[in-house]
C-alpha cells in the first residue's frame, strides 16, 4: 500500500492507495499534482529525497506546506 501524508494546520491527513490499482493510482497522482500546485513540497519519507513528480513506488510520500514567515 502507498501512503500520502499531508501536513496542515490541523495535524496531518493520511490517504492510502493500492499501487496495483490504476484508478487509485490516478487519484493519488491527481492529489500529488493538486498539492504541489498549491505550494506543498513532496518528500519520500523513507529516504528524505524531495520528489519532483508522482512516483507510485514510493511507500510513503510526505507533503509539507510552504512555510510563511511573519
Secondary structure, DSSP 8 states (H G I E B T S, - for coil): -EEEEEEETTEEEEEEE-TT-HHHHHHHHHHHHHHHHTT-EEEETTT--EESS--TT-SEEEEE------
